[in-house]
Amino acid sequence: MTARQDFDDNWGKLRQFGAALSRFLSPAHKRQLYWVSIWACGLSALEMLVAATVIPYVACLNEQCPVLIESTLQRLGWSVIPTLSLGLFLLICVKLMVQAGLAWRGARFNQQVQRYTVSRLLEGYLHLDWMGFRSESRTHYFRRCAATAVDAAYVSQQCVTMISSSLMLVFLSALMLWQYPLASVLLALGFLLLNTLTHRLLSRGQKQASHAREAALQRWNTSMAEAFASFREIRVYHLEPFFLRHIDHSLKALAAANVRLTVFPTLPRLVLDFAVLGILLLVVSLWMLMGRPLNLLLPQLIFYAVVARALLPAMMSVLGTRTALFGAVYNIELVLGELERAAAGYTQRVGITAQAADTPTFTLERVTFRHGPQLPTVLDEATLHIAHPSWVAIVGPSGTGKSTLMELLCGIHQPQSGNVRHAWPEGSSPTIAYIPQHVALLDDSIEQNVVFGFDDGDGERVDTALRQAGLEEVVARLAGGRHAAAGADGARLSGGERQRLALARALYRRPDLLLLDEATSGLDEASETRLLSRLRSDCPAMSVVYITHRSSNLRFADRTVRLQNGVLEDLAVNAE
């Protein structure tokens, strides 16, 4: 690769990074980056002033004080050494304060970008329609929010570092060029040579390591999620060694990628350290061979040490951060792609627009639905009218689409043809509660699992919902009552108790329409009968649509509807 090709390649990557960063940062964050850059410029100027002040200060200590400084201080009646010492001390204090301020602003800027990025991505995922959400696994969404978005947001901190280091490099190089032109030119050529070698030898390896790390993290997260989700099966089938080997394989790949990402950035620093030390020893050796007194070299050596102390980390930071920034484009584009996908499937609110009517009803009219273009039809011009209030039981073989019917009634799905309508007095929307087959419970108290963000929590209303769900005795036995912890995903509760807690959550909302997707399957038949009987008597103004495989519980329904082969068929109108 020629120097021209190398320049064009770097320039192309820089433009790609700039375009991605411009799309990634919000206008407010761009303004913050501008102000942080001003702080970085101030720090670089102060660093240059400190280095420039060291030259006359050391000369005065060596009794070779510049005439201008000495005469000026004498006219003012100030002692030379104490005055210069105090001035240098104050200048260093100001520089340290600005440096601390820049570190605080940079860290705060990074955290704000990180929080904004994760929140924006999570909001997009939570507003996907159901079909869009199911197109990826939950592990994928968690990985993108917990790792990819965080890594992409870290680019803000890297930008601050790059700006600060680049300005430091420019200011100190200008100072060295003014003081020692030849040495500055040689150092610049050495830096460019090292930069070229770093780009050619390390950038490809770092990019490959970044991709390998992303893939290994994805496999590791997926493997861990599968292991914890399969805990009972693993124990019963004695599959611990299999899963441990599977996870260890992902960890090995992750460790190998992390080692490369850790070691590669340190290699240029080692070369720079060696070069700086070599130059220092070479200059001292040549000076001694020329027979010149070392005290004449002392000011230059101290200046060299002061400048090198700031210049060396700046060089290293520019080299390392440049490669990291180019690599960060991968994560930024991943996040931008996810945001675009989420925006394309954005659904402001799941639900069905109510129509004004004197007689409230819930209706599916000639509804056709399938989960994908190449998938079989679940509902084929199905029609269902549910008077309010009434109880409707849905029966049919497993896998025929009963759960999909429930999801259509509450608006999670939109049909490919036909209409789902809710007729309600004055056109206001009815309150709908839906309990799927598997309900996610919060790692929080029983009360908070019932309230579930509906409001700030009404203790009396929580108690009523728990009683209606048949949980009053269970909660009374718990230490702390309704304030007792449910555990992660209800780990401290039995399967039936988890389902009843989900029912209490639904009843807390005092719904007009309650949809139960096998929501009592974890209860024994007697408990299920008592629960449905209590609901029927305690909530006479509520409509209930429930899926059941127990014929004994069909007696609670006003109607029984069979779903089979995409067709809804009334089996009976049950007498109370």
C-alpha angles and dihedrals in degrees: 000000000000124000089253092052090046091053093047091049093051092044091051092050091048091053091047090051093047092051093048092047092049090055092043101051121069119232090256092053091048089056090049090051089053092054092045088053090055089053089050090051090052092050092051091050091050091048089053091049091051091051092045092050092053092066098063091034093058090042090055091048087053090051091250098107115168111257095233094055094043095048093045094051092045091054089053091048094240126137111247104223098040091046094049091044092052092045093050091047093052091046091052090048091053090047091051091049091051090046091052090047091051091049091051094046092045093050092045091048091051093050092048092051090046094050092045093048095048092044092048092049093045091049090053092050094047091052096051118117114249095257091052092046093052092052089082134036124256088243089059092054093045091048093050093049099039101040117005095048091045092050091048092048090052086071087081090064090045090052091054090049092048094048093047094046094045092051090047089052093050096046096045092043089053090051092050091046089054093047102034112012098177095048090047093053091049092049091048091052090048091050092050090049091050091046091053093047091048092051095047098042105032112024095071091047092049092049091050090047091051091053091045091050092050092050093045092049090051092051092045094050091047092048092049092049091049092049095051093043090052096046097125095045091047091054095045095046094038092236097149094113092049094053093041090054091047093051093042090056090057091046091053091054091046092049092050092051092046091051091054092046090050099045102040096064092051095057097076090050091056091051092048093049090051092048094049093047091045092052091049094051092044093053093048092047093049091046091053093046088054088055096236122149114261093222088071090055095048098086091049092048092050091047089049090050093048093048094042090051090063100026097053096056089044091054091047092047092051092049095045098038093047091059091043092051093051088048091048090065086076093059093040092053090047090055093044089050091051091048091051091049091048091048091052091054096036113143114184096202135005111222146079124275109242123230122216113254138149092226114053115223140159112222141187108190120193091325120183119187139169129170094232141001093260096039126095122267113266097187121023112198089318119181127197130167117194116191117213123269101023142115120239124186118206117206135172142114120306115273096025095116105266092138090048089054089055091049090051091051092055095040101250088124129038116213122241088228137002128039139276109205136180113200111201137166113274090000094278116146120255118235111251127195120192128191113192124202092264117037122195112225125202122245087242141086126312089249095053090048089056095045092043095180094308092123140325091292131269110215095203092049090048091052091050092051092048091050093049089050091051095246101116094101093044092051092045090059093053120094103249095019113225089359091064117114117259093202128230106326089348095303092160093056133073121245093260092046090052090054093048090049088054088050090051088052090054094045092049086069091056092226128203090210123032118193116197115190099193084310093158099044091111092061126086115249095259093050091047091051092051091048095050091045091053092049091049092053100037098045108039093154094056126094115220129196111186136177115220139167093194113094091199091070095053089088091076091062125089087206136018118209126190121210115201133147090000094301128114116217129182110232101180148343102228123216118231 
